[in-house]
Amino acid sequence: MNKKEIGITGGTGVLGKIICKDLDSMNFNYSKFKGDICSKKEISEWVLKNNFDSIIHLAAIVSTKQVDKDLEYAYSVNVEGTENLINILNENNLNPWLFYASTSHVYKSSNTLIKEEDITNPISEYGKTKYDAEKIIQESYTNYCIGRIFSFYHQTQKKSFLYPRIKYRLDNEDLSKDFELYGANSIRDFLNAEKVVDIIITLMEKQKRGIYNIGSGKGIKIKDFVQNLTNKKLNIKSVGGSDYLVADITKLKKVLRK
């Protein structure tokens, strides 16, 4: 592809930092948005001073706990922030390829592999904000790629996320006692963050459009994922209900093997 400027929102997040590092190593030119995604003025200034042929839109409130704690703010960032970006592009007759980082939380829990065209019935408030933003993009923009990212993990995630929270507990709790684990029997599709970024960059290089599941295509019970993080045998006690989110990545595989 013709390497022009790439725009990155959410460049200080886990995926954003890895993307910037990878783009550096690939000698891509990019500009990180450092303003407030809720400010149309700041977005406009950023967009208009650059010549983007691609924008990777990652800026969002991602922690489900943080979303639940302040849903109004999460909506303003996740939904209205996305709408601001789309409106600025449209108002200025700009049409760069846009990647939107969505989530598997937009889907209904299913005990079979989930395809992109399957039922969308968000399982969390976070999922609802992402789905509402998806609808805005699909209704108002043409040159987009929506990546529905399933579970990912990385050592730099904040403690509100599963992987660092569990690592902290494993290092600090008495593992001879019951290990209470919320949603222990839920089945998830895990990828490390570096692999997620590899996929996003591939989608960008190939300028793919439409909706793509981003996952491993393999499910694992959360309790098994946790057990694999330690050599000590855990007596895991399940708390709460369970749900199932595992990606059908048939569509993605076709892109990756070309």
C-alpha angles and dihedrals in degrees: 000000000000103000107228128148118311120207120216125193117188091029093155094058126093096268092036094057092048092047092051091049091050093046089052091054090048092049094239119155113234142165124212117216105234099177136083113293087209091062115085089191094057093044091049093051091050095047096044096050092055136060101225121184090173135027124192107202110202102142108124148119099258108170108097089212092053091047092050091047094055109014094166092058092043090053092050091053102036100038109018092039090055091046089052091055093047092047093051091051093047095044090055096043091244121150111181119161106270126205114197118196105221130163145241086242088085089072131083114249109266134180089214130064110285119236125203091250095050124113116299111212108145115233094204142028087251089056090051092054091050093047092050089052090048090055091052091053094046093048098043109029137049110191099064142127118197114201113199099204117204121204116322132177139200137165091242095060117116119257091256088075124083102246100051092037092055093044089054092049093048090053097045111031132080099255093195087075128072111291106217111209125182113227092003092161095048114114119226139178109234130197128168114248094246091060091049089054092048089056094047092051091048091052088050095048090051092041091225119186132208133034123325131183110226111203145097096266089233128103129215130179112250090234090057092047088053094045090053089061094068139041091218118094109246126210094216116197113197117227124190129000132308139238137180129234116165123151129237098215098182091118093048093048090059089058095044096051097049 
